[in-house]
């Protein structure tokens, strides 16, 4: 993580050194306004497309597009809860091929594993004692760590 942090910091410093604070003060409000305008325009465009579709299909072809499907627990699990509790054991639904990570790995690894294996949580297993489970790493905790490091980098770039 420190290697990645140093690399990002060096790149940000190199980029920041080519611009002055006056440059940022001058163009930051314009960039914010452009971003806001683009967001508003995309929402307006989406609404216009929805309206145009309903108008052309509804009036012209007398067809109303169906609403997006909503999936509820009742749709997924039509089995009565009492029956499910009485017949299903954890052993039947548990994962047998666990994807684990070791505590000394950097933060690059959990995200790559989570994406590659399609999981949101990784058990942290001690290399010396594989039966010891000190913690879990969640996608949210990794993202929060990256956000925290990014804030530190931004603070150092803006206030060296």
N, C-alpha and C positions, 0 to 999 in steps of 0.2 A: 504494500500500500504506500509506503514511504517513497519507493522508487517512482511509482505512478504520480504521487503527489509532487515530487520534485520535478518530474518531467512536465507536468501540467503547469506548475508554477513558472518554470523556465520559459515555456512557450508563451504564457500570458504576459510575462515581463517583457519578452521580446516584442510581442504585439503592442503592448502598452507603451513601450519606449518610443515607438514610431509616431505616437499621437500625443498631443499635449492635453492638459486638463481643459484648456480653453476650447480645444476641438470638441471634446466630449460635451462640454457645457453648451456649445453652439448647436450640435447636432442631436443630442439626446432627446430634447422635446419633440423635434421633428420625427425621430424614429418612433417615439411613443405614439404620437398622433397617427402616423402611418399604420402602426400595428392596430390601433383602435379602429381606424377607418376600414382596414382590411377585415377585421372581425365583424364589424357591423355589416359590411358589404356581403360577406359570406352568409350571414344570417338572413339578410334581405333576399339574396339570391336563392337560398334554400326555400324560403317561404314562397317566393315567386314561382319557383319550379313546382312546388306542391300545389299551389293555387292553379297554375296553368294545366297541370296534369288532371286535377279534379274537374276543371272547367271543360277541357277538351274531351276527356273521356266521359264525364258525367253528362254533359249537354249534347256533345256530338255523337257519341256512340252509346249513350245511355248505360254506361258502365261505371260503377263505383269501385275503385281499387280497395281490396281488403285492407283492414288495419294490420299493422305488424303483429305477429303472433306473440302472445304473452304466455310464458311457461310458468306454471305454478307447481308447488309441491304435489298438489293433487294430481296433476297431469303426469308427473314423473313417477310417483309412488301411489298407485291406486289401491295398494294393499292396506287393509285395516292395520292400524298401529299395534293393536294387541297381538294380532297374528304375527306380525313382523318381530315384535319383541320376544315372543314365545319360541319362534323357530330359527331365527338367525343368530349365529354366534359371531363373535369378533374374528375368529379363525377363518370363517368363510369369506370375509371381506378385507382382511388385512393384506398388506403388500408383503410379498416374500422376498423380492429382489430390492432390498433397500438401497437407496443412493445416500451415501454418507460423506462427511467431510471431516478433516482433521483440524484441530484448533490452530495449528501453525500455518495454515494456508492463508494467502492474501485474499482480499475481498473480490478479486477478479474471478476466483474459482467458483464461489457459490452461485453467482449469477449465471455463469456459463453452464454449470451443471443443471441449474433450475430450468433454464431455457431448453437445453438439450434433452433433458429427461422429462420435461413437462410437470415438474413438481413445484410447490410453493414453499415447502419446508424441508430443511435438511437436518438430520440428526448429526450432532458433533460427537465424534467418537475418538477416544484417546488411542493413539497408535500402539502404545505399550499394553494397554488393557482394553481390548475391543468390547468388553462387556460393560465398561463404564461409559455412561452417557451424561457428560457434564452439562449439555445444553442443546438447544435447537437454534438454527439460523433460519429466519423467515425472509421472504422477499422484501417485506416492508422494512425489516431491520437493516438489511444491506443498503436499500435505497436511502434510508435515513442517514446511514453512515456516509454515503457518497454526498448527500446534500450538506451534511455538516462539514465535510472536507472542502466542498466547493465554496461554502461561506467563508471558511478560513482563508482559502486562496484569494477570494475576491477582496477580503479585508486587507490582505497583505499587498495586493496589487494596487488598491486604491489608497492605502495608507502605509507606504513602505517605511 
